[in-house]
């Protein structure tokens, strides 16, 4: 069949134009020609389920990658991954605190993350080896009853709560991963002897409750004068209920590099055994990027954004004003903490 010169020229021009079109790439993928896994990824999630749900919905909406979430607690899921080893079905592990991340990393079960995934997160919010990365943060505070304590009577340091005058006046949730992370920071900062002594005094002085929110309610009701918790329990109650469980409560920030000013890092890591590493890293990269951090800024988790230059929720005390102590998140040792707490009779 004879083709006219003009028709041939038009066809050649069209082919050249199509070749020049850009190839659209999904986050974490080489190009759109590399399709995401039909089964998506499995996330073992120890973060708050509502926050992870927001992350997952936005990520799937933006990338088309399906995410299946299995919820549990930090150490429960961390120990499960260690037991499962290379046979774990998890692609990504998310936590509320760092010790469970350190547990899995020390077992050699994380794959290194790419430079682009790590880059948005400051060095202080991730381990030096790049095997996992911080995705959110929460601050230790002393929540106190404003009808029972004035500011001049507040403890200057977390360590002050070991003094005899605080007997029966303060509370905590010693069985929870949150408080154990705080003790982990104390151990790293002050050493084993000082931590053991403080825990022994805590056994005498503090009233144990099951959960930070329960401890805060006890403060609000006047059962105790104060409690060591994380900041967002108070901020969240104020925002969602107008202070139903916190109307008589205010927050005291220890600052000054005190162990009580510890900022705990929520982490994300990709399992070395994952069969969907491109999709898994795409999810972690989303969390440390603009989209994941905007969920923290705009949502109602009231956890701190830690990456990408994204500001935290306006209701929060600025992160750079907390004067947190320098703690290596990868060195927080949960086993050493629970051994010390057990010896003190707290667990």
Secondary structure, 3 states (H helix, E strand, C coil): CCCCHHHHHHHHHHHHHHHCCCCCCCCCCCCCCCCCCCCCEEEEECCCHHHHHHHHHHHHHHHCCCEEEEECCHHHHHHHHHHHHHHCCCCEEECCCCHHHHHHHHCCCEECCCHHHHCCECHHHCCCCCCEEEEEEEEEEEEEECCCCCHHHCCCCHHHHHCHHHCCCEEECCCCHHHHHHHHHHHHHHCHHHHHHHHHHHHHHEEECCCHHHHHHHHHHCCCCEEEEEHHHHHHHHHHHCCCCCCCEEEECCCCCCHHHCEEEEEEEEECCCCCHHHHHHHHHHHHCHHHHHHHHHCCCCCECCECCCCCCCCCCCHHHCCCCCCCHHHCCHHHHHHHHHHCCCC
